[in-house]
Amino acid sequence: MVIAVLLMGLGGGVTYWIQLSRLQAEWASWVPERPKGVAISAEVDARESRIRLGEVTALAQVAEWYRSERHVSAALIAYETLIRLEPQKGEWWLGAVAVGAHGDRRKAKTQLSRARELGVPDAQMDFQMGLLAERLGEQVDALTDYRRAVDRDATLRPAWSRLLTLYRSIGDEKAAREAFEAALAANPDAPELLMDRGRRFRERGNWQQAWADFERVRELHPEFKSAWHAAAQMLFQLNRPDEARALLDERLQENPEDWTTLMLLCVEAISAENKTEADRWIERLAKIAPTADQHDWATMVLVYQSTFGEAPPKSQR
């Protein structure tokens, strides 16, 4: 009887170790092969150890690391393993699309559709889904993705931006207008939205309203250089040249080689047919022209020639 009990215990122990060995082999197979020549940090190495203990979360972290480091093959293998292990998680299908969209487009579209069916945890992933749908040429689906993203998180400004761009690209101005109003209501100080509205006011010749939006961006977000340039342009349009020049002088104090600022000052001097001032600014532009926008520079030279009847002095070009 004692012998039988011992044999039963021994048999159970053997079975356990066989099963554990099989599990460990399975877990080890989850670890993506390291790309040749890639330096693996201690953190990633530790995550690989956790994968070998059966941690799916660690595998997801390794997949994201490979994706962020642009190691496509390793990331794709990791995401496909995650899909096999947890096929009901939309984020794994989305991850596979994100790293494999440049390969098999048909497969990527199928995977993206599956991710959409299953759903993803947050609005940021809905936004990523929209970006991938656009990359795959599925603009209608992208619209749905962006709409879902802003419905879940109305402060997600990049999703609003893409939504507006798509509505306008298909000529649905009513939907674009409604989306813009909703976006601005949720993000009243968003510089991208204020700049967008300001540009539209400018296109319609509403200089004062355009200037108000650009000025608001400049005050709230002084790091937006384009707001300074746009505000100065509107001040020139509003016949407030001294204020415009004061703004542009501030820009030059921060960056004496600010190409756009110098262009604006030069254009204004040419418009006023003030050759002395035009020569002053075009001389500064000429010094940085080789590393700047050649089309802008060529246009400036032509405008100078048509206004003053001569080319800028050769020594200044």
Secondary structure, DSSP 8 states (H G I E B T S, - for coil): -HHHHHHHHHHHHHHHHHHHHHHHHHHHHHS----TT----HHHHHHHHHHTTT-HHHHHHHHHHHHHTT-HHHHHHHHHHHHHH-TT-HHHHHHHHHHHTTS-HHHHHHHHHHHHHH--SSHHHHHHHHHHHHHTT-HHHHHHHHHHHHHH-TT-HHHHHHHHHHHHHTT-HHHHHHHHHHHHHH-TT-HHHHHHHHHHHHHTT-HHHHHHHHHHHHHH-TT-HHHHHHHHHHHHHTT-HHHHHHHHHHHHHH-TT-HHHHHHHHHHHHHTT-HHHHHHHHHHHHHHGGGS-HHHHHHHHHHHHHHHSS---GGG-
